[in-house]
Amino acid sequence: MRSGNTGNTVEITDTNNIQQITNNINSLEYEEGDPSNNSSGWLYSIKWYNTDGKLIEQIVILDNKTIDYEDKFYKVSDGNIDIELLDDLLSTLKQLENQNFSIQGEIISYADDKTIVEFGKAFVNLFNGAVGEQEKVSFERYISNNNLLKFADKILELTQKQDLQGSNLVNYGLNNEFQQFELQHIEDNLCYLKLPFQFEGSGNTCKMLIISENKSLKLVDFYFGSKDGVDTLATGHPAEREINDPNLWENEEWVSGVFDKLKNFEEKLVTEENLEPTAYEVINNFDGVTMTIKEGTVSPTGLTVIFKNNSNAQCIYGEYFLLEKKINENWYQVPIAIDGNYGFNDIGYELTFGENEEWIVDWDWIYGSLDTGEYRIVKDILDFRNTGDYDEYYLVAEFTII
């Protein structure tokens, strides 16, 4: 199928896609019109081939109501040609999804190195592009092992959810910039490819094990291994996760453990989707009074803040604090990890004019250990003038857990 607007061409071999196109064209009724006389200006040219590669049918689609068939125009009398379906099939992601990487021999040789690298780049662009565009794609052209295929589908789904929540530390999209690759022929019909890449200034690496099946390249293992990546959480830290076993995804015990971790991670994502949004719209508006994070004190279970009072006010603050997490550019309350009732000590600390004070915060007892991400601590503080005569303000300070 070829686009008359862009000239882009895609070979469609998926049976379902072929059936969709054919059924849509054949289900409509047409009225014969004038000779086309090789007219110009068309949307799509579609050709059908048999299994021997012989051309058996072709049409040109001018718009959603008109086709050029055997040098004559035909108008649809009822209904429309599904142009949206054709647009989708010719998209970059769809082209990557349907791409086939074949070699000449039965097994991989050094003559196939260029094809192997292009295969790896196409997989990276397909996965990262699908995340960036929030599109569901198929990896069946790249993966034949059923366990690995299910894994690829699942981590794509979860990485997309992560991306919507703004909790990915990596930028995702099409047209990644690839750096110097590493390609090793490990044994007969087995290659290791290490492919560094960047997208919008964000770098990552994909490691792959590649074989040939029926003269087509296939992945038998892959690993992105970014710090917050789903495959890292499910299959192991980069220091431990080895890419050298072509039979890894046939180990049902190991596979079961991976999918258990994916299930736990998915439940956590669902929890994050239901977080309470922040209740604090007016913050850091106490003139001359600030709260900042002391450098080098941030950990997953606590930190130290510094209060500075450069105002004329007599300030009082207590033990109470609140943590919030930034998800997709919005702030949400971090869920409390305690079951049942809890409370803070009812103590007031004075912060007089010109005074700086450090305050150590330990949240392990109430929030537990925080995951990676962007957070802020919220503290209430009083401009105290006399008993019953005060104004309440909210100070916040942002920090990152990496």
Backbone hydrogen bonds in HBPLUS format (Angstrom, degrees):
<---DONOR---> <-ACCEPTOR-->    atom                        ^
c    i                          cat <-CA-CA->   ^        H-A-AA   ^      H-
h    n   atom  resd res      DA  || num        DHA   H-A  angle D-A-AA Bond
n    s   type  num  typ     dist DA aas  dist angle  dist       angle   num
A0010-VAL N   A0001-MET O   2.93 MM   9  5.49 157.8  1.98 156.5 163.9     1
A0002-ARG N   A0045-SER O   2.90 MM  43  5.19 158.5  1.94 148.6 155.8     2
A0045-SER N   A0002-ARG O   2.95 MM  43  5.19 157.3  2.00 147.1 154.1     3
A0003-SER N   A0008-ASN O   2.88 MM   5  5.45 159.4  1.92 156.8 163.7     4
A0007-GLY N   A0003-SER O   2.90 MM   4  4.99 138.2  2.08 123.1 135.5     5
A0004-GLY N   A0043-LEU O   2.67 MM  39  4.73 174.4  1.67 131.7 132.3     6
A0018-ILE N   A0014-ASP O   3.00 MM   4  6.29 163.8  2.03 158.8 163.7     7
A0019-GLN N   A0015-THR O   2.90 MM   4  6.07 158.3  1.95 148.5 154.9     8
A0020-GLN N   A0016-ASN O   2.90 MM   4  6.14 150.9  1.98 145.3 153.4     9
A0021-ILE N   A0017-ASN O   3.10 MM   4  6.40 164.8  2.13 153.3 155.4    10
A0022-THR N   A0018-ILE O   2.96 MM   4  6.12 173.6  1.96 155.4 157.5    11
A0023-ASN N   A0019-GLN O   2.82 MM   4  5.79 164.7  1.85 148.8 153.8    12
A0024-ASN N   A0020-GLN O   3.07 MM   4  6.16 158.1  2.12 143.2 149.2    13
A0025-ILE N   A0021-ILE O   3.07 MM   4  6.35 164.1  2.10 155.3 158.9    14
A0026-ASN N   A0022-THR O   2.90 MM   4  6.01 168.6  1.91 156.1 159.8    15
A0027-SER N   A0023-ASN O   2.87 MM   4  5.73 136.3  2.06 142.7 152.1    16
A0077-SER N   A0029-GLU O   2.86 MM  48  5.75 165.6  1.88 147.0 151.7    17
A0031-GLU N   A0075-LYS O   2.73 MM  44  5.13 151.1  1.81 144.0 153.8    18
A0075-LYS N   A0031-GLU O   2.94 MM  44  5.13 161.7  1.97 146.3 146.2    19
A0033-GLY N   A0073-PHE O   2.69 MM  40  4.96 146.8  1.80 165.1 153.4    20
A0073-PHE N   A0034-ASP O   2.96 MM  39  5.71 172.9  1.96 165.9 167.0    21
A0036-SER N   A0071-ASP O   2.97 MM  35  5.19 165.2  1.99 113.7 118.3    22
A0043-LEU N   A0061-ILE O   2.75 MM  18  5.64 148.1  1.85 148.4 159.3    23
A0044-TYR N   A0061-ILE O   3.16 MM  17  5.09 158.1  2.21 135.4 142.2    24
A0061-ILE N   A0044-TYR O   2.68 MM  17  5.09 168.7  1.70 161.9 165.3    25
A0046-ILE N   A0059-ILE O   2.96 MM  13  5.53 167.9  1.97 159.4 163.5    26
A0059-ILE N   A0046-ILE O   2.98 MM  13  5.53 153.7  2.05 152.9 161.4    27
A0048-TRP N   A0057-GLU O   2.75 MM   9  5.08 169.9  1.76 151.1 152.7    28
A0056-ILE N   A0048-TRP O   2.84 MM   8  5.71 174.7  1.85 153.6 155.5    29
A0050-ASN N   A0054-LYS O   2.97 MM   4  5.49 154.9  2.03 144.5 149.8    30
A0053-GLY N   A0050-ASN O   2.94 MM   3  5.37 162.9  1.96 118.2 121.9    31
A0060-VAL N   A0068-ASP O   3.03 MM   8  4.92 149.4  2.12 137.9 146.0    32
A0068-ASP N   A0060-VAL O   2.65 MM   8  4.92 155.0  1.71 149.9 157.4    33
A0062-LEU N   A0066-THR O   2.94 MM   4  5.42 152.7  2.01 137.2 145.1    34
A0081-ILE N   A0064-ASN O   2.89 MM  17  4.64 169.8  1.90 133.5 137.0    35
A0076-VAL N   A0065-LYS O   2.74 MM  11  5.00 159.8  1.78 148.6 152.8    36
A0067-ILE N   A0074-TYR O   3.00 MM   7  5.34 157.7  2.05 149.3 156.6    37
A0074-TYR N   A0067-ILE O   2.88 MM   7  5.34 147.7  1.98 154.6 158.2    38
A0069-TYR N   A0072-LYS O   2.86 MM   3  5.39 158.7  1.90 162.3 158.8    39
A0072-LYS N   A0069-TYR O   3.13 MM   3  5.39 141.2  2.29 106.1 116.6    40
A0083-ILE N   A0081-ILE O   2.88 MM   2  5.83 119.1  2.26 116.2  99.3    41
A0087-ASP N   A0083-ILE O   2.83 MM   4  6.13 158.1  1.87 155.8 162.6    42
A0088-ASP N   A0084-GLU O   2.99 MM   4  6.15 157.7  2.04 145.2 150.9    43
A0089-LEU N   A0085-LEU O   3.03 MM   4  6.30 156.0  2.09 147.0 153.3    44
A0090-LEU N   A0086-LEU O   3.13 MM   4  6.30 136.3  2.33 142.4 152.8    45
A0090-LEU N   A0087-ASP O   3.24 MM   3  5.31 134.0  2.47  95.4 107.6    46
A0091-SER N   A0088-ASP O   3.17 MM   3  5.25 163.8  2.20 105.5 110.1    47
A0095-GLN N   A0091-SER O   2.91 MM   4  6.22 152.4  1.98 152.0 160.3    48
A0096-LEU N   A0092-THR O   2.95 MM   4  6.23 160.0  1.99 151.4 156.5    49
A0097-GLU N   A0093-LEU O   2.81 MM   4  6.00 157.0  1.86 148.7 156.0    50
A0098-ASN N   A0094-LYS O   3.02 MM   4  6.17 145.1  2.14 143.2 150.5    51
A0099-GLN N   A0096-LEU O   3.28 MM   3  5.18 157.5  2.33 100.2 106.8    52
A0217-LEU N   A0101-PHE O   2.87 MM 116  5.72 164.6  1.89 168.7 173.9    53
A0103-ILE N   A0215-LYS O   2.85 MM 112  5.27 151.6  1.93 142.7 149.7    54
A0112-ASP N   A0109-SER O   2.98 MM   3  5.55 161.6  2.02 114.9 121.0    55
A0113-ASP N   A0110-TYR O   3.22 MM   3  5.46 168.1  2.24 114.5 115.2    56
A0116-ILE N   A0112-ASP O   2.92 MM   4  6.15 155.6  1.98 159.3 167.4    57
A0117-VAL N   A0113-ASP O   3.07 MM   4  6.35 161.3  2.10 154.5 157.8    58
A0118-GLU N   A0114-LYS O   3.05 MM   4  6.29 162.5  2.09 149.1 154.1    59
A0119-PHE N   A0115-THR O   2.87 MM   4  6.02 148.9  1.97 144.6 153.6    60
A0120-GLY N   A0116-ILE O   3.00 MM   4  6.33 156.3  2.05 148.5 154.1    61
A0121-LYS N   A0117-VAL O   2.94 MM   4  6.24 161.0  1.98 153.1 158.1    62
A0122-ALA N   A0118-GLU O   2.94 MM   4  6.08 156.6  2.00 145.3 151.7    63
A0123-PHE N   A0119-PHE O   3.06 MM   4  6.34 154.7  2.13 147.8 154.2    64
A0124-VAL N   A0120-GLY O   3.07 MM   4  6.34 164.1  2.10 152.0 155.7    65
A0125-ASN N   A0121-LYS O   2.94 MM   4  6.16 166.8  1.96 153.5 157.1    66
A0126-LEU N   A0122-ALA O   2.86 MM   4  5.99 150.8  1.95 144.1 152.7    67
A0127-PHE N   A0123-PHE O   2.91 MM   4  6.12 171.4  1.92 157.6 158.8    68
A0128-ASN N   A0124-VAL O   2.88 MM   4  5.93 166.6  1.90 157.2 159.2    69
A0129-GLY N   A0125-ASN O   2.79 MM   4  5.42 145.5  1.91 130.2 141.3    70
A0130-ALA N   A0126-LEU O   2.98 MM   4  5.97 151.2  2.07 138.5 146.0    71
A0131-VAL N   A0127-PHE O   3.07 MM   4  6.41 149.6  2.17 147.3 155.5    72
A0132-GLY N   A0128-ASN O   2.93 MM   4  6.16 170.1  1.94 150.8 153.4    73
A0133-GLU N   A0129-GLY O   2.90 MM   4  6.00 154.2  1.97 148.3 154.8    74
A0134-GLN N   A0130-ALA O   2.90 MM   4  5.56 107.2  2.44 128.9 143.1    75
A0135-GLU N   A0130-ALA O   2.99 MM   5  4.90 152.4  2.06 135.8 143.7    76
A0134-GLN N   A0131-VAL O   3.20 MM   3  5.04 153.2  2.27  98.1 106.2    77
A0142-TYR N   A0139-PHE O   2.91 MM   3  5.30 148.6  2.01 111.4 121.4    78
A0143-ILE N   A0139-PHE O   2.90 MM   4  5.99 141.6  2.05 157.2 169.6    79
A0219-LEU N   A0142-TYR O   2.71 MM  77  5.94 166.2  1.73 170.9 174.2    80
A0149-LEU N   A0145-ASN O   2.91 MM   4  6.05 152.7  1.98 152.2 161.0    81
A0150-LYS N   A0146-ASN O   2.97 MM   4  6.16 160.2  2.01 147.7 152.1    82
A0151-PHE N   A0147-ASN O   2.97 MM   4  6.18 151.7  2.05 143.0 151.5    83
A0152-ALA N   A0148-LEU O   2.88 MM   4  6.12 159.6  1.92 148.4 153.1    84
A0153-ASP N   A0149-LEU O   3.02 MM   4  6.27 161.5  2.05 149.9 154.7    85
A0154-LYS N   A0150-LYS O   2.96 MM   4  6.14 156.2  2.02 145.1 151.6    86
A0155-ILE N   A0151-PHE O   2.90 MM   4  6.13 168.6  1.91 160.3 162.5    87
A0156-LEU N   A0152-ALA O   3.07 MM   4  6.11 147.8  2.18 141.5 150.2    88
A0157-GLU N   A0153-ASP O   3.11 MM   4  6.35 160.9  2.15 143.9 148.7    89
A0158-LEU N   A0154-LYS O   2.96 MM   4  6.24 163.5  1.99 154.1 158.1    90
A0159-THR N   A0155-ILE O   2.85 MM   4  5.77 153.1  1.92 138.5 146.4    91
A0160-GLN N   A0156-LEU O   2.96 MM   4  6.09 153.0  2.03 148.4 155.3    92
A0161-LYS N   A0157-GLU O   3.15 MM   4  6.46 150.3  2.25 139.4 147.1    93
A0162-GLN N   A0158-LEU O   2.87 MM   4  6.16 158.3  1.92 147.6 153.8    94
A0163-ASP N   A0159-THR O   2.88 MM   4  6.09 155.3  1.95 144.5 151.2    95
A0164-LEU N   A0160-GLN O   3.00 MM   4  6.27 151.8  2.08 146.4 153.4    96
A0165-GLN N   A0161-LYS O   3.11 MM   4  6.37 145.9  2.23 145.2 154.1    97
A0165-GLN N   A0162-GLN O   3.09 MM   3  5.16 123.2  2.43  95.2 109.8    98
A0167-SER N   A0162-GLN O   3.11 MM   5  5.44 160.4  2.15 152.9 149.5    99
A0166-GLY N   A0163-ASP O   3.09 MM   3  4.98 151.8  2.17  97.4 106.1   100
A0328-ASN N   A0165-GLN O   2.37 MM 163  4.56 103.4  1.93 115.2 116.9   101
A0177-GLU N   A0198-GLN O   2.80 MM  21  5.06 165.5  1.82 158.1 157.9   102
A0198-GLN N   A0177-GLU O   2.72 MM  21  5.06 141.1  1.87 137.8 151.1   103
A0179-GLN N   A0196-PRO O   3.01 MM  17  5.43 164.4  2.04 129.7 134.7   104
A0182-GLU N   A0194-LYS O   2.91 MM  12  4.94 155.7  1.97 143.3 149.7   105
A0194-LYS N   A0182-GLU O   2.78 MM  12  4.94 162.7  1.81 149.2 155.0   106
A0184-GLN N   A0192-TYR O   2.85 MM   8  5.09 163.0  1.87 151.5 157.1   107
A0192-TYR N   A0184-GLN O   2.79 MM   8  5.09 160.8  1.83 150.6 157.4   108
A0186-ILE N   A0190-LEU O   2.97 MM   4  5.74 128.9  2.24 140.1 154.6   109
A0190-LEU N   A0187-GLU O   3.10 MM   3  5.34 140.2  2.27 144.5 133.2   110
A0191-CYS N   A0210-ILE O   2.88 MM  19  5.14 160.5  1.92 150.5 156.8   111
A0210-ILE N   A0191-CYS O   2.87 MM  19  5.14 161.7  1.90 146.8 152.5   112
A0193-LEU N   A0208-MET O   2.90 MM  15  5.12 162.9  1.93 146.2 151.5   113
A0208-MET N   A0193-LEU O   2.82 MM  15  5.12 153.6  1.89 148.3 156.8   114
A0195-LEU N   A0206-CYS O   2.89 MM  11  5.23 167.5  1.91 148.8 153.0   115
A0206-CYS N   A0195-LEU O   3.09 MM  11  5.23 164.8  2.12 127.2 130.6   116
A0197-PHE N   A0204-ASN O   2.87 MM   7  5.63 162.0  1.90 164.7 162.0   117
A0204-ASN N   A0197-PHE O   2.95 MM   7  5.63 157.0  2.01 159.0 161.5   118
A0199-PHE N   A0202-SER O   2.88 MM   3  5.25 153.4  1.95 139.4 147.2   119
A0202-SER N   A0199-PHE O   3.00 MM   3  5.25 163.6  2.03 113.9 118.5   120
A0207-LYS N   A0223-TYR O   2.89 MM  16  5.19 168.6  1.90 145.1 148.2   121
A0223-TYR N   A0207-LYS O   2.86 MM  16  5.19 135.1  2.06 147.1 156.1   122
A0209-LEU N   A0221-ASP O   2.92 MM  12  5.13 162.0  1.95 145.0 143.5   123
A0220-VAL N   A0209-LEU O   2.94 MM  11  5.57 164.5  1.97 145.9 148.9   124
A0211-ILE N   A0218-LYS O   2.92 MM   7  5.43 162.8  1.95 158.7 163.8   125
A0218-LYS N   A0211-ILE O   2.87 MM   7  5.43 155.8  1.93 149.1 151.2   126
A0213-GLU N   A0216-SER O   2.79 MM   3  5.21 166.5  1.80 151.8 152.2   127
A0216-SER N   A0213-GLU O   2.96 MM   3  5.21 155.7  2.02 109.7 117.6   128
A0229-GLY N   A0226-SER O   3.01 MM   3  4.85 159.2  2.05 104.1 110.5   129
A0233-LEU N   A0229-GLY O   3.15 MM   4  6.50 159.6  2.19 149.4 153.9   130
A0234-ALA N   A0230-VAL O   2.98 MM   4  6.19 146.7  2.10 146.9 156.4   131
A0235-THR N   A0231-ASP O   2.81 MM   4  5.63 154.2  1.87 141.5 148.0   132
A0236-GLY N   A0232-THR O   2.97 MM   4  5.04 147.4  2.08 130.5 134.9   133
A0240-GLU N   A0237-HIS O   2.82 MM   3  5.38 151.5  1.90 119.5 128.6   134
A0241-ARG N   A0237-HIS O   2.83 MM   4  5.84 155.5  1.89 161.5 168.2   135
A0248-LEU N   A0245-ASP O   3.24 MM   3  5.38 166.6  2.26 115.2 115.1   136
A0250-GLU N   A0247-ASN O   3.01 MM   3  5.38 160.5  2.05 115.5 120.0   137
A0251-ASN N   A0248-LEU O   3.08 MM   3  5.53 164.7  2.10 114.6 119.0   138
A0255-VAL N   A0251-ASN O   2.93 MM   4  6.15 164.8  1.96 157.9 163.0   139
A0256-SER N   A0252-GLU O   2.87 MM   4  5.93 155.6  1.93 142.3 148.5   140
A0257-GLY N   A0253-GLU O   3.18 MM   4  6.46 155.3  2.24 144.0 149.7   141
A0258-VAL N   A0254-TRP O   3.05 MM   4  6.37 151.5  2.13 148.4 156.4   142
A0259-PHE N   A0255-VAL O   3.03 MM   4  6.35 161.6  2.06 155.2 159.0   143
A0260-ASP N   A0256-SER O   2.98 MM   4  6.19 140.6  2.14 143.4 154.6   144
A0261-LYS N   A0257-GLY O   3.15 MM   4  6.40 154.5  2.22 143.8 149.4   145
A0262-LEU N   A0258-VAL O   3.00 MM   4  6.34 150.3  2.09 144.4 153.4   146
A0263-LYS N   A0259-PHE O   2.97 MM   4  6.09 150.2  2.06 137.2 144.5   147
A0264-ASN N   A0260-ASP O   3.05 MM   4  6.38 158.5  2.10 147.5 152.5   148
A0265-PHE N   A0261-LYS O   2.94 MM   4  6.15 158.4  1.98 146.9 153.2   149
A0266-GLU N   A0262-LEU O   2.87 MM   4  6.06 153.6  1.94 146.3 153.5   150
A0267-GLU N   A0263-LYS O   3.04 MM   4  6.30 155.5  2.10 148.2 154.2   151
A0268-LYS N   A0264-ASN O   3.11 MM   4  6.38 147.9  2.22 141.7 150.4   152
A0269-LEU N   A0265-PHE O   2.98 MM   4  6.33 150.1  2.07 146.3 154.5   153
A0270-VAL N   A0266-GLU O   2.98 MM   4  6.27 157.4  2.03 150.7 156.4   154
A0271-THR N   A0267-GLU O   3.04 MM   4  6.29 149.8  2.13 140.1 148.1   155
A0272-GLU N   A0268-LYS O   2.99 MM   4  6.34 153.0  2.06 145.9 152.9   156
A0273-GLU N   A0269-LEU O   2.97 MM   4  6.30 142.5  2.12 144.7 155.2   157
A0274-ASN N   A0271-THR O   3.01 MM   3  5.34 145.8  2.13 105.2 115.3   158
A0275-LEU N   A0272-GLU O   3.26 MM   3  5.24 159.2  2.31 112.2 109.9   159
A0333-GLN N   A0276-GLU O   2.74 MM  57  5.51 159.7  1.78 167.2 173.2   160
A0278-THR N   A0331-TRP O   3.03 MM  53  5.58 147.8  2.14 141.9 134.7   161
A0284-ASN N   A0394-TYR O   2.81 MM 110  6.10 156.0  1.86 159.6 166.1   162
A0289-VAL N   A0286-PHE O   3.00 MM   3  5.58 166.3  2.02 140.4 141.5   163
A0310-ASN N   A0288-GLY O   2.66 MM  22  4.65 166.6  1.67 156.7 152.7   164
A0290-THR N   A0308-LYS O   3.00 MM  18  5.33 156.4  2.06 146.4 154.1   165
A0308-LYS N   A0290-THR O   3.03 MM  18  5.33 156.1  2.09 144.3 147.2   166
A0292-THR N   A0306-ILE O   3.05 MM  14  5.27 156.4  2.11 138.4 145.0   167
A0306-ILE N   A0292-THR O   2.75 MM  14  5.27 154.2  1.82 148.6 155.4   168
A0294-LYS N   A0304-THR O   2.84 MM  10  5.53 175.9  1.84 155.7 156.2   169
A0297-THR N   A0294-LYS O   3.29 MM   3  5.94 147.9  2.40 144.4 141.4   170
A0299-SER N   A0302-GLY O   2.87 MM   3  5.33 145.2  1.99 172.6 170.2   171
A0302-GLY N   A0299-SER O   3.40 MM   3  5.33 166.9  2.42 105.2 108.8   172
A0370-LEU N   A0300-PRO O   2.90 MM  70  4.80 170.6  1.91 131.2 132.5   173
A0363-TRP N   A0301-THR O   3.08 MM  62  5.60 149.4  2.18 135.0 143.3   174
A0303-LEU N   A0361-VAL O   3.07 MM  58  5.38 149.1  2.17 139.4 148.3   175
A0361-VAL N   A0303-LEU O   2.78 MM  58  5.38 172.4  1.79 170.0 170.2   176
A0305-VAL N   A0359-TRP O   2.99 MM  54  5.34 166.8  2.01 149.2 148.2   177
A0359-TRP N   A0305-VAL O   2.89 MM  54  5.34 156.5  1.94 149.8 154.7   178
A0307-PHE N   A0357-GLU O   2.73 MM  50  5.14 163.6  1.75 161.0 162.3   179
A0357-GLU N   A0307-PHE O   2.89 MM  50  5.14 154.5  1.96 139.6 147.9   180
A0309-ASN N   A0355-GLU O   3.01 MM  46  5.52 153.2  2.08 154.1 162.6   181
A0354-GLY N   A0309-ASN O   2.63 MM  45  5.29 138.4  1.80 152.7 164.0   182
A0384-PHE N   A0314-GLN O   2.81 MM  70  5.52 142.2  1.95 166.1 174.2   183
A0315-CYS N   A0351-LEU O   3.15 MM  36  4.89 157.2  2.20 136.1 136.3   184
A0351-LEU N   A0315-CYS O   2.78 MM  36  4.89 156.0  1.84 140.9 139.8   185
A0316-ILE N   A0382-LEU O   3.12 MM  66  5.13 145.9  2.24 131.8 140.5   186
A0382-LEU N   A0316-ILE O   2.82 MM  66  5.13 171.7  1.83 153.2 156.1   187
A0317-TYR N   A0349-TYR O   2.96 MM  32  5.29 154.4  2.03 143.7 150.9   188
A0349-TYR N   A0317-TYR O   2.69 MM  32  5.29 165.5  1.71 161.4 166.8   189
A0322-LEU N   A0378-VAL O   3.01 MM  56  5.00 144.2  2.15 141.1 148.9   190
A0378-VAL N   A0322-LEU O   2.72 MM  56  5.00 161.4  1.75 155.4 159.9   191
A0334-VAL N   A0323-LEU O   3.04 MM  11  5.70 178.2  2.04 138.5 138.1   192
A0324-GLU N   A0376-ARG O   2.95 MM  52  5.37 157.1  2.01 156.9 162.5   193
A0376-ARG N   A0324-GLU O   2.89 MM  52  5.37 140.4  2.05 149.0 152.6   194
A0325-LYS N   A0332-TYR O   2.68 MM   7  5.28 156.1  1.73 157.4 161.7   195
A0332-TYR N   A0325-LYS O   2.83 MM   7  5.28 153.9  1.90 144.3 152.9   196
A0326-LYS N   A0374-GLU O   2.82 MM  48  5.40 170.5  1.83 150.8 152.4   197
A0327-ILE N   A0330-ASN O   2.69 MM   3  5.27 160.5  1.73 163.3 164.0   198
A0330-ASN N   A0327-ILE O   3.02 MM   3  5.27 156.9  2.08 109.9 117.3   199
A0337-ALA N   A0366-ILE O   2.78 MM  29  5.62 168.5  1.79 155.6 157.0   200
A0347-ILE N   A0345-ASN O   3.02 MM   2  5.74 127.3  2.31 107.2  92.0   201
A0355-GLU N   A0352-THR O   3.09 MM   3  5.54 153.8  2.16 140.0 138.7   202
A0366-ILE N   A0363-TRP O   3.07 MM   3  5.40 141.9  2.22 108.0 118.4   203
A0367-TYR N   A0363-TRP O   2.72 MM   4  5.56 172.2  1.73 169.7 171.8   204
A0368-GLY N   A0364-ASP O   3.13 MM   4  4.08 130.6  2.38  99.2 110.4   205
A0373-GLY N   A0401-ILE O   2.96 MM  28  5.37 154.0  2.03 142.4 144.4   206
A0401-ILE N   A0373-GLY O   2.93 MM  28  5.37 166.4  1.95 163.1 165.2   207
A0375-TYR N   A0399-PHE O   2.81 MM  24  5.35 175.3  1.81 172.8 171.6   208
A0399-PHE N   A0375-TYR O   2.86 MM  24  5.35 161.2  1.90 138.3 141.0   209
A0377-ILE N   A0397-ALA O   3.00 MM  20  5.54 156.4  2.05 148.9 151.0   210
A0397-ALA N   A0377-ILE O   3.16 MM  20  5.54 145.1  2.29 142.8 153.1   211
A0379-LYS N   A0395-LEU O   2.86 MM  16  5.25 163.0  1.89 157.3 162.5   212
A0395-LEU N   A0379-LYS O   2.80 MM  16  5.25 164.4  1.83 165.0 163.2   213
A0381-ILE N   A0393-TYR O   2.97 MM  12  5.41 155.4  2.04 144.9 148.9   214
A0393-TYR N   A0381-ILE O   2.91 MM  12  5.41 164.2  1.94 160.3 165.7   215
A0383-ASP N   A0391-ASP O   2.79 MM   8  5.11 165.3  1.81 155.9 161.1   216
A0391-ASP N   A0383-ASP O   3.18 MM   8  5.11 148.0  2.29 123.8 132.6   217
A0385-ARG N   A0389-ASP O   2.96 MM   4  5.55 156.5  2.02 161.2 166.8   218
A0386-ASN N   A0389-ASP O   3.12 MM   3  4.89 154.6  2.19 136.2 138.5   219
A0389-ASP N   A0386-ASN O   2.77 MM   3  4.89 161.8  1.80 125.9 129.3   220
